[in-house]
Amino acid sequence: MGLFISELIGALVQLLLLSVVPLIWWLVTARTRAGFFSWIGLRAPERFGGALVGWSVLILVATFVLGVGIQWLLAGTPVAASKFAGLGVGALPAILVFAFVGTALGEEIFFRGFLLKRFNSAMSFQAANTAQGALFGVLHGIMFFSLLPFVSTLLVIVFTGVIGWSLGMVNERLAGGSIVPSWLIHAGANLLAGLSMAFGLFALAPGA
């Protein structure tokens, strides 16, 4: 229970921190034109079909594989999901909070819901999507800058940037601007990472 409460508090704080700038921006510029959730894209996809499902599954798998690759590069250095290592099924409630409320929802609100849509109001979609994807990659690279050699950090930036770019494409081109697909993909990857830690999959990683 202690881990669950700790994870819930941390997830809500992180969600608040990542949502405060988009919320203030909406209050100042768009409050009279649209509700916050609609404006940010936290609504049901306008379209739901095979292309959306197929690309979502592909990106989910790629994101999880990237996470495994990063864990190998880190050679046992703790990552976000390391707190669940070896805890088994008892960690499931905390893992669900970690996956769906923690970084996934907050980052999707900020990067795909806020930055991408604001950038796209000032430039072409491809430029806007590339910009938010690059910033997404740089943020994750900074997290590992002191833990990895420069080349490995650069790989993290590039690969996470491509994932961020892909999430933006799915949302805007296949889901009518909804951030729900990218949220579920992001959360799904976090869920797999948490479960893998809890049940010892990453015990095969060097130094783990």
C-alpha positions in Angstrom: 0.0 0.0 0.0 2.9 2.4 0.8 4.3 2.0 -2.7 0.8 2.6 -4.3 0.2 5.8 -2.2 3.7 7.1 -3.0 3.3 6.4 -6.7 -0.1 8.0 -6.8 1.1 11.2 -5.1 4.2 11.4 -7.3 2.1 10.8 -10.5 -0.5 13.5 -9.5 2.3 16.0 -8.8 4.0 15.2 -12.1 0.7 15.5 -13.9 0.0 18.9 -12.3 3.5 20.2 -13.2 3.2 19.2 -16.8 -0.4 20.6 -17.1 0.0 24.0 -15.4 1.5 25.8 -18.5 -1.1 24.4 -20.9 -3.9 25.3 -18.5 -2.7 28.9 -18.0 -2.3 29.2 -21.8 -5.8 28.0 -22.3 -7.2 30.3 -19.7 -5.5 33.3 -21.3 -6.1 32.5 -25.0 -8.8 30.0 -25.6 -11.2 29.7 -22.6 -14.1 31.3 -24.3 -13.7 29.2 -27.5 -13.3 25.6 -26.2 -13.2 23.6 -23.1 -9.8 22.7 -21.8 -10.0 18.9 -22.5 -11.2 19.5 -26.1 -8.6 22.2 -26.7 -5.8 20.0 -25.5 -7.1 16.9 -27.4 -8.1 14.8 -24.4 -11.2 13.5 -26.1 -12.3 10.4 -28.1 -10.6 10.0 -31.5 -12.7 11.3 -34.4 -11.9 8.3 -36.4 -11.2 4.7 -35.3 -10.0 2.2 -37.8 -7.4 -0.4 -38.8 -4.8 2.1 -39.6 -5.0 3.8 -36.2 -4.9 0.4 -34.4 -2.1 -1.0 -36.6 0.2 2.0 -36.2 -0.6 2.3 -32.5 0.5 -1.4 -31.9 3.6 -0.9 -34.0 4.7 2.2 -32.1 3.9 0.5 -28.8 6.2 -2.4 -29.6 8.9 0.0 -30.9 8.6 2.1 -27.7 8.9 -1.0 -25.4 11.9 -2.3 -27.4 13.5 1.1 -27.1 13.0 0.9 -23.3 14.7 -2.5 -23.2 17.6 -1.1 -25.3 18.0 1.8 -22.9 18.0 -0.6 -19.9 20.8 -2.6 -21.6 22.8 0.6 -22.3 22.4 1.7 -18.6 23.8 -1.7 -17.5 21.7 -1.9 -14.4 21.5 1.8 -13.4 18.0 2.4 -11.9 15.3 3.7 -14.3 11.8 4.9 -13.6 10.4 1.4 -13.4 13.2 0.0 -11.3 11.1 0.6 -8.1 9.0 -2.4 -9.1 11.8 -4.8 -9.5 11.0 -8.2 -8.1 7.8 -7.2 -6.4 5.5 -9.4 -8.6 1.7 -9.1 -8.7 1.6 -7.1 -5.5 3.1 -4.1 -7.4 0.2 -4.1 -10.0 -1.8 -1.2 -8.5 1.2 1.0 -8.3 2.3 0.0 -11.8 -1.1 0.9 -13.2 -0.8 4.4 -11.6 2.8 4.7 -12.9 1.7 3.7 -16.4 -1.5 5.6 -16.9 -1.3 8.7 -14.6 2.4 9.3 -14.3 4.6 10.4 -17.1 2.4 9.1 -19.9 -0.6 11.4 -19.4 1.4 14.5 -18.3 3.9 14.2 -21.2 1.1 13.6 -23.8 -0.8 16.7 -22.5 2.4 18.8 -22.7 4.1 17.6 -25.9 1.3 16.3 -28.2 -1.6 18.2 -26.7 0.0 21.6 -26.0 3.3 22.0 -27.9 2.4 20.3 -31.1 -0.9 22.1 -31.4 0.6 25.5 -30.6 3.5 25.0 -32.9 1.1 23.9 -35.7 -0.8 27.2 -35.3 2.4 29.0 -36.4 4.0 26.6 -38.9 3.4 23.6 -41.1 2.3 20.3 -39.4 5.5 18.6 -40.4 7.7 21.3 -38.9 5.6 21.5 -35.8 5.6 17.7 -35.3 9.4 17.6 -35.9 9.9 20.3 -33.3 7.9 18.7 -30.6 9.5 15.3 -31.3 12.9 16.8 -31.1 12.1 18.5 -27.8 10.7 15.2 -26.5 13.9 13.4 -27.5 16.2 16.1 -25.9 14.2 15.9 -22.6 14.8 12.2 -22.4 18.4 12.5 -23.4 19.0 15.0 -20.6 17.7 12.5 -18.2 20.4 10.1 -19.2 23.2 12.6 -20.0 25.2 11.8 -16.8 24.6 8.1 -17.0 25.5 7.2 -20.6 28.4 7.9 -23.0 27.7 10.8 -25.4 27.0 8.5 -28.4 24.5 6.4 -26.3 22.8 9.6 -25.1 22.6 10.8 -28.7 20.9 7.5 -29.6 18.4 7.9 -26.8 17.6 11.4 -28.1 17.2 10.3 -31.7 15.1 7.2 -30.9 12.8 8.9 -28.4 12.5 11.8 -30.7 11.3 9.5 -33.5 8.8 7.9 -31.1 7.5 11.4 -30.1 7.2 12.3 -33.8 5.3 9.0 -34.5 2.9 9.7 -31.7 2.2 13.1 -33.1 1.5 11.7 -36.5 -0.9 9.1 -35.1 -2.8 11.7 -33.1 -3.1 14.3 -35.8 -3.3 12.3 -39.0 -5.3 9.2 -37.8 -7.2 10.3 -34.7 -8.4 13.8 -35.6 -6.2 15.6 -33.1 -7.1 13.4 -30.1 -4.2 12.6 -27.7 -5.9 9.5 -26.4 -4.0 7.2 -28.9 -0.6 8.5 -27.9 -1.6 8.4 -24.2 -2.6 4.7 -24.4 0.5 3.9 -26.4 2.8 5.7 -23.9 0.9 4.1 -21.0 1.1 0.7 -22.6 4.8 0.9 -23.0 5.2 2.0 -19.3 2.9 -0.8 -18.2 5.0 -3.4 -20.0 8.2 -1.9 -18.5 6.7 -2.0 -15.0 5.5 -5.5 -15.4 8.8 -6.6 -16.8 10.6 -5.2 -13.8 8.1 -6.7 -11.3 8.4 -10.2 -12.8 12.2 -10.1 -13.5 12.4 -9.8 -17.3 15.2 -7.3 -17.0 17.2 -9.6 -14.8 18.8 -10.6 -18.1 20.2 -7.2 -18.7 23.9 -6.6 -18.1 24.6 -5.6 -14.6 21.0 -5.9 -13.5 
